[in-house]
Amino acid sequence: MTNTAISFEAKMVALTTTKYEHVMLIDDDPIHNLVLDKLIGKTNFAKRSTMTNSAQEALDFLSTASSKDLPNVIFLDIMMPGMDGFGFLDAFAKLGNDITCNIKVVMLSSCESFENLNRANKNRYVKKFLNKPIGPDMLAAINV
């Protein structure tokens, strides 16, 4: 087998395998959730996704889900009415280690704020901070 054949084969495997079993999208903008969900499907980032329109809705889901239904990654918008992304993180920490231990959070923001970036980087659950919109290259570079 030539190097070209191996390289092509490796690329095909990368296109057909998924990185994660389950991701959760938390954003009050249903259009952003829908676009990100479609991108996740097209890039095989995850086998399935759960979309919520509020931090409280996401917390309700997480607190009642079985361990096999918990997401591996949460995409969390910062600016939301009611409870914002940082409020979610405070409540998320109180859910208990059995829920939080295997979930990685990727915070999303539509504005470039050094204060938000700093605050997100100090949170033990946040593994990445990205500015919206997320494109295929950004999604492919996520390894949390």
N, C-alpha and C positions, 0 to 999 in steps of 0.2 A: 504494500500500500504506500502510495506517495504521500509526501507532506501536505500536498494540496488536498488530497482525499481526506486525510485526518483533520485538517483544518475545517473543511466543509462539514464533515461529520460532527465535529465539536460544536460548530455554530448551529447545526440543526437540533442537536440535543438541547442547547441553550434556549432555542426558540420554543421547544415543545415541553420543557419542564417548568414547573412553577417554583418561585422562591418561597412562597408562604401558602399555608392552607387557607387562612382566613384573615381579612383585614376589616377594620371598622373605619368609616368616614364620619366625622362629626363636623358639620358645617351648617349654618343657618341658611346658606344659599343653595337651594335645591339644584340649580344649574351647575354650580361648581361640583357638587356631589355627583351628579349624573356624568359630567365630563370626566372626572377623575375615575369613576367606576368603569366607564367605557375604556379608558386608557389602561386601567389595571387588567381588564379582560383581554385587550388586544396584545399587551406585552407579556402576558402570562405571569404577572407579578404575584397574583394570588388566585387560588381556585374559586374562592367566593368572597363576597363582601357584604357587609351590613351597613346601611346608610341611616344616619339619624340627623335630625334637624336642630337638635338642642343638646347641650351638655347633660341636662337632667334626664332626657330620654336615653342617652348613652349609659349613664350611671344606672338607671333602672334596668336596662338590658344586662349590663355586666353583673349586677348584684343578684340577678335571678337565673343567669345562664349556667348550664352545666359546664364542667371543666372542658369537655370536648368541643363546646360551642364558643369558647372564649377566643377572641382574635389574637393573632400573633403580633400585629402591628395596628396602631391607631393613628390615623391622620387627623389631627386636631387643629381646627381653626382657632385663632386667638380671639378675634373680635366677634362676639355673638351677643345678642340681647339676653337679658336675664343673667345667667351664669356664663362668664367668659371662659376662655381656655385655661387660664390660671386658676380660676375657681374650680373648674373640672379637676385639675391636677391635685388641688387640696383635698377634694372629696374622694378622688381616686385613691389617694394614699391611705384613706381610712377604710377602704374596702377589705383590706387584709392581704397578707402575703400570698395566700392560696390563689387569689385572683390576679394580683399585680405582678407576681414574680416572673412570668413569662411573656408579658406584654411590653412591647417597646412603643414609645410615642414619638411621632414625627410631628412637630408643630409647624403650622402653616400661617403665613401672614401675607396680606396684600399690601402692607406698608412696611417700608424699611425703617425699623426703629431699633436703634442701638440698645435702648432700655429693654425692649421686649426680648431681643436676642440675648442680652446679658442675663435677664431673669430666666429665660428658657434654659440656657446653658447651665444654670445653677441647680436646676431640678433634676433629681436622680432618675426620673422616669423618661425624660426627654433625651433621645439619642441623636436627633437631628433637627435642625431648624431650616425651613425652606421658604422662599418667597413664592407666592402664587403668580401666575399659574404654573402648574407642574407640567413639564413636557416629558416625552419618552426618555430622553437622555438623563434627566434628573431622576426619574423613576428607576431606570436601570442602574444608576449609581448608588441606590439605597441598599445598604447591607447592614441592617441593624441587628 
